[in-house]
Amino acid sequence: MQKVFLIILVLVSVCACQSQNKDLLTISNLTMGTSYSIKIVANDIKYDKRALKKDIETILAKINQAMSTYIDDSELSRFNHTKSTAWQSISDDLYEVIEHGIRISILSDGAFDITVGPLVNLWGFGPDPFTQNIPSDLEIASIKQHTGYAKLSFDKSSKLIAKSDPDIMLDLSGIAKGYAVDKIAQYLDGHGFNNYLVEIGGELIGKGTNAAEQSWKIGIEKANPLSRIVQAIVGLDNIAMATSGDYRNYFEKDGVRYSHTINPVTGKPITHTLASVTVLTASAMHADALATAFMVSGPEKSLSLANELGVALYMLIKTKSGFEERYNHLFKPYLIH
């Protein structure tokens, strides 16, 4: 899922405030194939930075080992590689993410689907070497035979999962980073920190205020692949934020534009006018998955579903003259511009 511009605004707001509050703690590193950044206004809370970072790294390493498709012996990789259709026991973390992913699939009529990875690869947007080959309808149909969230079954009481198709493959890249953000936030809450910003690969959550005692300010960039200019500014206070867009990751062939966002139902790139979407919810995992679902669904369906679910939604929509902002009443209170 492509992320919008946010880091520069965060850094500017933090740097401008360091002189006012010396006890600003920043922890950053690489994780889950991307980067993470955590900013904590510690005030009078006593802490050991080295121990804090070690705990955070341990949490992230555990999640990565459970959910990575790049680690051959990860829990998810083992599930993907097995041809067994019997019930399999999985960790609480992995179960929670997969179950929530299926919940979003049902809510969105399949717009979000953790089995879509093989179709993404078919169109050249996966980890395999990039090509601009346009797959035939026959190739798409062949891959689609082995996708579909409905081919997964659950036993909640025992944390068991099974697949009815031995060739089904799961990819949690559209939800796992949001889950990791939530887990780090829970850890910080448990250690008495009330003012922090956690960001992993563009998914984030802001609690309390920054060092200037203001809400954490995050920029949404204009839908322009050639520049990074702020379109809108969002103030985060006890809310998570996730974004998705298709205006950077695409290719054109014979005058046709092919987005990296694949509709799991059709097996083809989206063709509607939604360029980017930003979602605000209490949970980063929930926002992460919904942002992908909305990006697949298009503007009208997304707005309707967001209102039905009580979710704050902001969209940039392509028009003949440029891009139009559209957001629901739930998002408006968070806009600073």
Phi, psi and omega in degrees: 000125182286136183259152177271169180296129177209332191294318185299316179298321180296314182295320180298315182294325180289311184298325181291344186251356185297328180292335180276334183217106184288339186267052175262118184258128177239128177233128180211156179184192177257146176197152172051037179074014180213205179237162174226154178215129180234127180239125185234127171269100190278333182054238184264009180286128178279137181204160175249109185302319182296317180292321179298313180295322179297317179298317180296317179297324179295316179299313182292322179295321179296316179295317180297319180293334179277324195241359182285141171265356181263342177267118187299327183256019176293161178303315182294318179298320179296319177295318180295324185281333182288145176261005181285142175253013179281164177297139179232137179276134179228166182292161179300319181300309183295320179299315182299318182290314180296315180298318179293322177301318178294324178299317179291325177300316181293316180298326186260012182056038175088004178294328172254129184208117183285002176257009187282350185312312180300328177287322176299317178297320181301323181274003174087016181251010180265199182287343180290158179308135186290134173226163177247033177283135178266112182293149179283164176301326179294318178296318180297315180297323180295318179290319183297338177301334184244031172231170177123117183298336181291350179273006177252140178236154185227149168235097188296322185296328183250004182055050179250151178220148178216153176240134180281339178250117182297342182262005179293141181232137180253142177225118185258020183296340180268010183209334187293322180294322176298320177298318179297321176301315179299319182294320178293320178298318178298320178297314180296319176302316182293342180256015172085009179274127183248349184230105183200162174229123178246128180226128176227111177056029179098346173271139183207167174217136178244129178239141178064224184229165177278190185293341178268009181061038175238163176297152178292125185261125182237134180265136170260127184276156173296151180280066182231114183290347185261351182210167178234089181242139183288127176270317183208156178242132182245136176261120182259125175215105182062043180210149177258156184222136175220150182224159174210146179204163181235012187271359175247321186258095181197172170219159178240140178213128180053040177079006180248135181265130181242113181284154175283348179277112184260131176281115183298334182285316181270336184079011184234162177299150178295153181231006182279187189261004180284121183265322176204157181219141177234134184237137175240124175214172180293330183250130178292325177298316180296316180295320181302308182292319180295324180300318177294315180300317180293322180297325177286322189286330183094169190297314187290312179296321181295315180298318180296315182291320179299316179294321179295322182273351183072040183250136177285126187226135176232135183227148167247122188243133179290135174229175179295334183256002180147232181229140180249135173279138172213133179211158180269174185295336180287333180277329188308318182297341182270348181283132180261332182287000000 
